[in-house]
């Protein structure tokens, strides 16, 4: 029934089926009435027009999962890979008809509308609960809880602004996603090699496109959800080395083929399942971010013919379009000079087994998908001679011996894979080999720090030993917590790296590189905030609401979850889709709204956030908090009541910690903000 809307499809099924969906004649008549309206159906059920809105509101919030899904699909049809026509209006009409059918079947025609049944007192059914003293106390407690932590962060940032910046050429540079899971890796890289330099930006790296994988039927968005791409990157050719399993083929669904496979390799599969208890290993059933794209495939990144289109989208980018995107990212993060020989552009994703919430583990800036294509595409663009000529004319001179290398960091098993290494010269290969020693050590140390949250991993072992355990844990069939994802996120700092360097924020911060000195009017800050507010703020609120009421606003335990049509999960045989996040992802999270800290003049930030109403709403409504550090006066300003007010942090400077290793080996709780005296390692 491709092309038909929801209600048209139901009408077609009801018309041609041996048995109707409905048990009464009136319901069938109402279904096939092409002109039926919600008001007419509510007149039958409710009677009083003043109660119509309240009735429908309560009806849809009885199943917020399905109602929310339909509303999103109606507003953004591209949410479904195989598009379907569906609207909330049609869902409401069908549900009202089913209600009438149920009442007719139970009571015949003797029942009356709701308003008549309650003799004009039906309004009391929809009375809102009154606000009381406890609500005010909860609000005060929440504010106190949040600002007790915010004050530590702000005081730390204020006293950490005297670190000098690099003037010599770095040994290498890394551009990462702003993701809070990358902050600790960056710290280890900078400590192991003080001559390196790291930056961060939204993990789509300015690449606003769809992606169609090799032999893929559908294309998927790999940029922030609010962005409407006009381009598409297609994957062509590849080694096809992604492992396949005999169970995962069309013959397994047939009567004969299914029986043969079940009676032969089915027993082998059961044995492998038993072995996996004692020796976890990645399998074709595992979801891995490295499978998002073939490692040696060819990507149609550069457009050579404007008439070449796929599904109505331009294939690849022209030279000028590539230069525009590279320029925007480099200026926005403050990397416009002093380029290293190798610059690693590293996206992130995750691997997991038997995890119904796997999509939440990848990159939010890539619409919940790994950032491998984006990292590889950005590196390709930045390496093009013609692109560099355009950038050079604009004052961004990238040396001929500088090469951008795309990569992907799997944040579950803490491994990184780099692409297109065959483009490295002999000298660059030698440099890369030295860098890989540093990166490998940093990944093991990062795994050790993460392991303090894992009950079954001994954090006191050596980094290499812990790393091996973390890798196995990532692919264990019986592990409901392969990682904690964004749990404990609390802040987003937009500024130079010197603002947060040496200040330990315990993997709780989104970091976005930004240099106010090359953006005096906030042009590039606007692009950063337009992404940071909805993406980082949305992630934070998802964790916040799932933590404060996991039963209603979260998803409960993931253990009984059943996947519903690859679009959501339900608890066992329960009917509604579960919103929010499962208990295993939020149990260590503190429900604190996101604090965004920007290093820029307050008047520039105010003008910037007011430029886009959708972005301004986040700050105006205090869905996220906003504090500005004036880099010219070192004073702090808090945005409240639609204006900036001077904020003076109280208390002492953050404590100084000398032995970070002992600290993480001794506790699994959230750490206070502190300054590191010595090296991390």
C-alpha positions in Angstrom: 0.0 0.0 0.0 2.8 2.3 -0.9 1.7 5.9 -1.3 -1.5 5.6 0.8 -1.9 7.5 4.1 -2.5 5.7 7.4 -6.3 6.0 7.3 -6.5 5.1 3.6 -4.4 1.9 4.3 -6.8 0.9 7.1 -9.8 1.5 4.9 -8.3 -0.6 2.2 -7.5 -3.4 4.6 -11.0 -3.3 6.2 -12.6 -3.3 2.8 -10.7 -6.3 1.4 -10.2 -8.5 4.5 -12.4 -11.4 5.5 -12.8 -9.9 9.0 -13.2 -6.2 9.9 -11.1 -4.3 12.4 -14.4 -3.3 14.0 -17.2 -5.1 15.8 -20.0 -2.7 15.1 -21.6 -1.2 12.0 -21.4 2.4 13.1 -17.6 2.2 13.5 -17.3 0.8 10.0 -19.5 3.5 8.5 -17.5 6.2 10.3 -14.2 4.7 9.0 -15.3 4.8 5.4 -16.8 8.2 5.6 -14.3 10.3 3.6 -15.5 13.6 5.2 -15.4 12.5 8.8 -13.8 15.0 11.2 -12.4 14.9 14.7 -15.1 17.3 15.9 -17.9 15.1 14.7 -16.4 12.1 16.5 -15.8 14.1 19.7 -19.4 15.2 19.5 -20.4 11.6 19.7 -17.9 10.7 22.5 -17.7 14.0 24.6 -20.6 16.2 23.5 -19.4 19.5 25.0 -17.1 21.4 22.6 -15.4 23.1 25.6 -14.0 19.7 26.5 -12.8 18.6 23.1 -9.2 19.9 23.5 -8.7 18.5 27.0 -10.1 15.1 25.9 -7.8 14.7 22.9 -4.8 16.0 25.0 -5.4 13.3 27.6 -6.1 10.6 25.0 -2.7 11.2 23.2 -0.8 11.4 26.4 -2.0 8.0 27.4 0.5 6.7 24.8 3.1 9.5 24.4 5.5 7.2 22.6 3.3 6.5 19.6 1.8 9.9 19.5 5.3 11.5 19.7 6.6 9.3 16.9 3.7 10.1 14.6 4.1 13.8 15.2 7.8 13.7 14.4 7.3 11.6 11.3 4.6 14.0 10.1 6.9 17.0 10.7 10.1 15.3 9.4 9.1 12.5 6.9 12.8 11.7 6.3 12.8 10.2 9.8 11.7 6.9 8.2 14.1 5.4 5.7 11.1 4.1 3.7 8.8 7.1 3.8 5.1 6.7 4.8 2.2 9.1 4.9 1.0 9.5 8.4 -0.4 12.3 10.5 -1.4 12.9 14.1 -4.9 13.9 12.8 -5.4 10.5 11.2 -4.1 8.7 14.3 -6.6 10.6 16.5 -9.5 9.9 14.1 -8.7 6.2 14.1 -8.4 6.1 17.9 -11.7 7.9 18.3 -13.5 5.4 16.0 -12.0 2.5 17.9 -13.3 4.1 21.2 -16.8 4.5 19.7 -16.7 0.9 18.5 -15.7 -0.4 21.9 -18.5 1.5 23.6 -21.1 0.4 21.1 -20.0 -3.2 21.5 -20.2 -3.0 25.3 -23.3 -0.9 25.8 -25.1 -1.0 22.5 -26.6 2.4 21.7 -27.6 3.2 25.3 -24.5 5.1 26.3 -24.4 8.9 26.3 -21.6 11.4 25.6 -19.2 12.2 28.5 -20.7 15.6 29.2 -24.2 14.2 29.6 -23.1 11.3 31.6 -21.6 13.6 34.3 -24.5 16.0 34.1 -22.5 19.0 33.1 -19.7 18.4 35.7 -17.3 16.7 33.3 -14.9 19.7 33.5 -13.7 18.4 36.9 -12.2 15.4 35.1 -9.7 17.7 33.4 -8.9 20.0 36.3 -5.1 20.7 36.5 -3.4 20.1 39.8 -2.8 23.3 41.7 0.7 24.5 42.4 1.6 24.3 46.1 4.4 25.1 48.5 6.2 21.9 47.7 6.5 22.8 44.1 8.3 26.1 45.1 10.5 24.2 47.5 11.5 21.7 44.8 12.3 24.6 42.4 14.5 26.3 45.0 16.3 23.0 45.8 16.9 22.3 42.1 18.4 25.8 41.6 20.6 25.4 44.7 21.7 21.9 43.6 22.7 23.2 40.1 24.4 26.4 41.2 26.4 24.6 43.8 28.1 22.7 41.0 28.1 25.6 38.5 29.9 27.8 41.0 32.8 25.3 41.2 33.1 25.2 37.4 32.9 29.0 37.0 35.4 29.6 39.8 37.7 27.1 38.2 37.4 28.7 34.7 38.0 32.1 36.2 41.2 31.1 37.9 42.5 29.0 35.0 43.0 31.7 32.4 46.7 32.2 32.7 48.0 29.3 30.7 50.1 30.3 27.8 49.3 29.2 24.2 51.7 27.4 21.8 53.8 29.4 19.5 56.0 26.7 18.0 54.7 24.2 15.4 52.9 21.4 17.1 54.0 17.8 16.7 50.5 16.9 15.6 47.0 18.3 15.9 43.7 16.6 16.5 40.2 17.8 15.7 37.6 15.9 17.7 33.9 16.1 18.3 32.6 18.3 21.1 31.3 15.1 22.7 31.9 14.9 26.5 33.4 11.4 25.9 36.3 12.9 24.0 37.5 15.4 26.6 39.5 12.8 28.6 41.2 11.4 25.5 42.3 14.9 24.5 43.7 15.4 28.0 45.8 12.2 27.8 47.1 13.1 24.3 48.2 16.6 25.5 49.9 15.1 28.6 51.7 12.3 26.8 52.9 14.7 24.1 52.9 18.3 25.4 53.9 19.5 21.9 50.6 18.3 20.4 47.4 20.4 20.2 43.8 19.4 20.2 40.6 21.2 19.1 36.9 20.3 19.0 33.8 21.1 16.9 30.5 19.6 16.2 31.2 16.0 15.0 29.7 16.5 11.5 32.7 18.8 10.8 30.6 21.2 8.8 29.6 18.4 6.3 25.9 18.9 5.7 24.9 15.9 3.6 23.2 12.6 3.2 25.1 9.4 2.9 24.3 6.3 0.9 26.5 3.3 1.8 27.8 0.8 -0.7 24.9 -1.2 -2.2 22.6 0.7 0.1 18.9 1.1 -0.8 18.4 4.2 1.4 20.3 7.3 2.2 20.7 8.7 5.7 21.4 12.1 7.2 24.8 12.5 8.7 24.5 16.1 10.0 22.5 17.8 12.7 18.8 17.0 12.6 17.5 20.6 12.0 19.8 20.9 8.9 18.2 20.2 5.5 21.0 19.0 3.2 21.2 19.6 -0.5 24.1 17.2 -1.1 24.7 13.5 -0.9 27.9 11.5 -0.6 27.7 8.0 -2.1 30.0 5.1 -1.2 31.4 3.4 -4.3 33.6 0.3 -4.5 35.0 -1.4 -1.4 36.7 -4.6 -0.3 33.4 -6.0 1.1 35.4 -7.4 4.1 32.5 -6.8 6.6 31.8 -10.3 7.8 28.6 -12.0 6.9 26.8 -14.8 8.7 24.9 -17.6 7.1 22.0 -16.8 9.5 21.6 -13.3 8.0 20.4 -14.0 4.5 17.0 -14.2 2.7 17.0 -18.0 2.7 16.8 -18.1 6.5 13.3 -16.7 6.2 12.0 -19.4 3.8 10.2 -22.6 5.0 12.8 -25.0 3.6 15.9 -22.8 4.0 14.9 -21.8 7.5 14.4 -25.4 8.6 17.7 -26.5 7.1 19.7 -23.6 8.7 18.0 -24.2 12.1 18.9 -27.9 12.0 22.5 -27.4 11.0 24.2 -24.2 11.7 21.5 -23.4 14.3 23.2 -25.8 16.7 26.6 -24.2 16.0 25.0 -20.8 16.8 23.8 -22.1 20.1 27.2 -23.4 21.0 28.8 -20.0 20.0 26.3 -18.3 22.2 27.3 -20.5 25.2 31.0 -19.8 24.5 30.3 -16.0 24.4 29.4 -16.1 28.0 33.0 -16.9 28.9 34.8 -15.4 25.9 33.0 -12.4 24.4 33.9 -11.6 20.8 32.5 -9.4 18.0 30.2 -11.2 15.7 28.0 -10.4 12.7 25.2 -9.7 15.2 27.3 -7.0 16.8 26.7 -3.4 15.9 30.0 -1.6 15.2 30.6 2.0 14.1 33.5 0.8 11.9 30.9 -0.9 9.7 29.2 2.4 8.8 31.6 2.8 5.9 34.0 0.4 4.2 37.6 1.4 5.2 39.0 1.5 1.7 35.9 2.6 -0.3 35.7 5.5 -2.7 33.4 8.4 -1.6 31.9 10.8 -4.1 33.0 13.8 -2.1 33.9 16.1 -5.0 31.2 17.1 -7.5 32.4 17.1 -11.2 29.0 17.7 -12.8 26.2 19.8 -11.3 23.7 17.8 -13.2 24.7 14.6 -11.4 22.0 14.0 -8.8 20.9 11.1 -6.6 17.3 11.2 -5.3 17.2 14.9 -6.1 20.4 15.8 -4.2 23.7 17.0 -5.7 26.4 14.4 -5.6 29.3 15.8 -3.7 30.6 19.3 -3.4 32.1 21.8 -5.8 35.5 23.2 -5.0 34.0 26.5 -3.8 31.5 24.6 -1.6 34.3 22.5 -0.1 36.5 25.6 0.6 33.5 27.3 2.3 33.0 24.4 4.7 36.7 24.0 5.5 37.1 27.7 6.1 34.1 27.8 8.4 35.3 25.0 10.6 38.9 26.2 10.8 38.0 29.8 11.7 35.3 28.7 14.2 37.8 26.6 16.2 40.6 29.1 15.9 42.9 27.0 13.7 44.0 29.5 11.1 47.8 29.3 11.4 50.7 27.2 12.8 49.4 24.0 11.2 51.1 20.7 12.2 52.5 18.2 9.7 49.6 15.8 10.4 46.1 16.9 11.5 43.8 14.1 12.7 40.1 14.8 12.1 38.5 12.2 14.3 34.8 11.4 14.4 33.3 9.0 16.9 30.9 6.1 17.1 30.4 3.0 19.2 30.2 -0.8 19.1 27.8 -2.9 21.1 26.0 -6.3 21.1 22.4 -6.9 21.9 21.7 -3.3 22.7 18.3 -1.9 21.7 19.5 1.7 22.4 22.7 1.5 20.3 21.6 4.5 18.2 22.0 6.7 21.3 25.7 5.8 21.5 26.8 7.5 18.2 27.3 11.1 17.3 24.4 13.5 17.9 25.7 16.0 15.4 25.5 13.2 12.8 21.9 12.5 13.5 22.8 9.6 15.7 25.3 7.9 13.3 29.1 7.5 13.4 31.2 10.4 12.2 33.5 8.4 10.0 32.2 9.7 6.6 32.3 13.3 7.9 35.8 13.1 9.2 37.0 11.5 6.0 35.1 14.0 3.8 36.5 17.0 5.7 40.0 15.7 5.4 39.6 15.1 1.7 38.3 18.7 1.2 41.1 20.2 3.3 43.8 18.3 1.3 42.6 19.6 -2.1 45.1 21.9 -3.8 42.3 24.1 -5.3 40.6 24.4 -1.9 43.9 25.5 -0.3 44.4 28.2 -3.0 41.0 29.7 -2.1 41.8 29.5 1.6 45.2 31.1 1.1 43.6 34.0 -0.7 41.5 34.5 2.5 44.5 34.4 4.8 44.5 30.8 5.8 47.7 29.4 4.5 48.0 25.6 5.0 51.6 24.4 4.3 52.2 21.9 1.5 53.6 19.4 4.0 50.4 19.4 6.1 48.0 16.5 5.6 44.6 16.0 7.1 43.8 12.4 8.1 40.3 11.3 8.8 39.6 8.8 11.5 36.9 7.2 13.8 37.1 6.8 17.6 35.0 3.9 18.9 34.2 5.2 22.3 33.0 1.8 23.6 36.2 -0.2 23.1 38.5 2.9 22.9 40.0 2.1 19.5 40.7 4.5 16.6 40.9 3.6 12.9 42.4 6.1 10.4 41.5 6.2 6.7 43.4 6.9 3.4 46.8 6.4 5.0 48.2 5.4 1.6 48.3 9.2 0.9 51.0 9.7 3.5 54.5 10.4 2.2 57.5 8.5 3.6 58.3 11.4 6.0 54.6 11.6 7.1 54.5 7.8 7.7 57.4 8.1 10.1 55.7 11.0 11.9 52.4 9.0 12.0 54.1 6.0 13.5 55.5 8.1 16.3 52.0 9.7 16.8 50.3 6.3 16.9 52.4 5.3 19.9 51.1 8.3 21.7 47.5 7.8 20.6 47.6 4.1 21.5 48.8 4.9 25.1 46.2 7.6 25.4 43.4 5.2 24.4 44.5 2.7 27.0 44.7 5.4 29.7 41.3 6.6 28.6 39.9 3.1 29.0 41.4 2.9 32.5 39.7 6.1 33.5 36.4 5.0 32.1 36.7 1.6 33.9 36.3 3.2 37.4 32.5 3.1 36.6 32.5 -0.6 35.7 32.0 -2.9 38.6 33.5 -6.0 37.0 36.7 -4.3 35.8 39.7 -3.9 38.1 40.8 -0.3 37.6 44.0 -0.8 39.5 45.5 -3.0 36.8 47.8 -1.6 34.1 46.2 0.6 31.4 46.9 -2.1 28.7 45.3 -4.9 30.8 42.2 -2.7 31.6 42.0 -1.8 27.9 41.7 -5.5 27.0 38.9 -6.0 29.5 37.1 -2.9 28.2 37.3 -4.2 24.6 35.8 -7.6 25.7 33.1 -5.8 27.7 32.1 -3.7 24.6 31.1 -6.8 22.7 29.7 -9.0 25.5 26.2 -10.3 24.7 25.3 -10.0 28.4 26.5 -6.5 29.1 23.7 -3.9 29.4 26.1 -1.1 30.0 28.8 -1.2 27.3 29.4 2.4 28.2 27.5 5.2 30.0 27.4 7.4 26.9 26.7 11.1 27.9 25.8 10.2 31.5 26.9 13.0 34.0 27.1 15.7 31.3 26.6 19.1 32.9 28.4 21.9 31.0 29.4 23.1 27.6 32.4 25.4 27.3 32.9 27.4 24.1 36.3 29.0 24.1 40.0 28.5 23.7 41.6 25.3 25.0 43.7 27.4 27.5 40.4 28.1 29.3 40.0 24.4 30.4 43.5 23.0 30.1 44.7 21.5 33.5 41.2 22.0 34.9 39.7 18.5 35.5 36.0 18.4 34.6 35.6 14.6 35.0 34.3 13.9 31.4 31.2 16.0 32.2 31.8 18.8 29.7 31.1 19.3 26.0 34.0 21.4 24.7 33.8 23.5 21.6 36.9 25.3 20.4 36.4 29.0 19.7 38.7 32.0 19.6 36.9 35.3 20.2 39.9 37.2 18.8 39.2 36.1 15.2 35.4 36.5 15.6 34.8 40.0 17.0 31.2 40.3 15.7 30.1 36.7 16.7 29.5 35.5 13.1 31.0 32.1 13.8 29.7 32.0 17.3 26.2 32.0 15.9 26.8 28.8 14.0 28.3 27.2 17.1 25.4 28.2 19.4 22.8 27.2 16.8 24.2 23.7 17.1 25.3 23.6 20.7 21.9 24.8 22.2 19.7 22.2 20.5 22.2 19.3 20.3 24.0 19.6 23.6 21.0 21.0 25.4 18.7 18.3 23.9 21.1 15.6 25.0 21.3 17.1 28.5 17.5 17.3 28.9 17.1 13.8 27.6 19.2 12.6 30.5 17.7 15.1 32.9 14.1 13.9 32.4 15.0 10.3 32.1 16.8 10.6 35.5 14.1 12.5 37.4 11.3 10.1 36.4 12.7 7.0 34.6 9.3 5.2 34.8 7.3 7.9 32.9 9.9 10.0 31.1 12.6 7.4 30.6 12.5 3.9 29.4 12.8 1.7 32.5 15.2 -1.2 32.4 16.4 -2.2 29.0 16.4 -5.9 29.8 12.7 -6.5 28.9 12.7 -4.2 25.9 11.3 -5.5 22.6 12.2 -3.7 19.4 9.0 -2.4 17.6 9.4 -2.1 13.8 13.0 -0.8 14.1 11.5 2.5 15.3 11.4 2.2 19.1 11.2 -0.2 22.0 8.4 -1.3 24.3 8.5 -3.1 27.6 7.7 -6.7 27.0 4.1 -7.0 25.7 3.2 -3.4 26.8 1.8 -1.4 23.9 3.3 2.0 24.0 6.8 3.0 22.8 9.1 4.0 25.7 10.4 7.6 25.5 13.7 8.7 27.0 16.6 6.6 28.1 16.8 3.3 30.0 17.9 3.0 33.6 21.3 1.5 32.6 22.3 4.7 30.9 21.3 7.2 33.6 21.8 5.6 36.9 25.0 7.6 37.6 23.6 10.8 36.1 23.0 13.9 38.3 19.9 15.8 37.0 21.5 19.1 36.3 20.5 21.4 33.4 23.3 22.2 31.0 25.4 25.3 31.7 26.9 26.8 28.5 29.9 29.0 29.1 31.1 31.3 26.3 34.4 33.2 26.2 33.3 36.4 24.5 32.0 39.9 25.3 28.4 39.9 26.7 27.0 42.3 24.2 28.3 40.2 21.3 26.8 37.0 22.8 23.4 38.7 23.5 23.2 39.9 19.9 24.2 36.5 18.7 21.6 34.5 20.6 18.8 36.9 19.7 19.6 36.5 16.0 17.7 33.1 15.7 14.5 32.8 17.7 14.7 29.0 18.0 18.1 29.3 19.6 17.1 32.2 21.8 14.2 30.1 23.3 16.7 27.7 24.9 18.2 30.5 26.9 15.1 32.7 27.4 13.2 29.7 28.9 16.2 28.5 30.9 16.2 25.1 29.3 19.9 25.6 29.5 21.8 28.2 31.6 24.3 30.7 30.0 27.3 32.3 31.5 29.7 34.6 29.6 33.4 35.2 30.4 34.4 38.6 29.2 38.0 38.0 28.0 38.9 41.7 28.3 37.9 42.0 32.0 37.8 38.4 33.2 34.4 39.2 34.7 31.5 36.6 34.6 27.9 37.4 33.5 24.9 35.2 33.9 22.0 35.5 31.4 18.7 35.8 33.2 15.4 37.6 32.6 16.7 38.2 29.0 19.7 40.2 30.1 23.2 39.6 31.4 23.9 40.2 35.1 27.3 40.3 36.8 28.1 37.0 38.5 30.8 36.7 41.2 31.6 33.1 42.1 32.0 32.4 45.8 34.4 30.1 47.6 38.0 29.2 47.2 39.9 28.1 44.2 39.5 24.5 43.1 41.7 22.1 45.0 45.0 21.0 43.5 45.4 17.3 42.9 48.9 15.7 42.5 48.1 12.0 41.8 45.2 11.6 39.4 45.8 7.9 39.0 45.2 7.1 42.6 42.1 9.3 42.5 40.4 7.4 39.7 41.5 4.0 41.2 39.8 4.9 44.5 36.3 6.0 43.6 33.5 5.5 41.1 31.6 8.7 42.2 31.6 12.0 40.4 34.7 14.0 41.1 34.7 17.6 42.2 36.3 20.3 39.9 40.0 20.5 40.6 43.3 21.6 39.1 46.0 19.2 38.2 49.4 20.0 39.5 51.4 17.4 37.7 50.9 15.3 34.6 48.0 12.9 34.3 50.4 10.1 33.6 
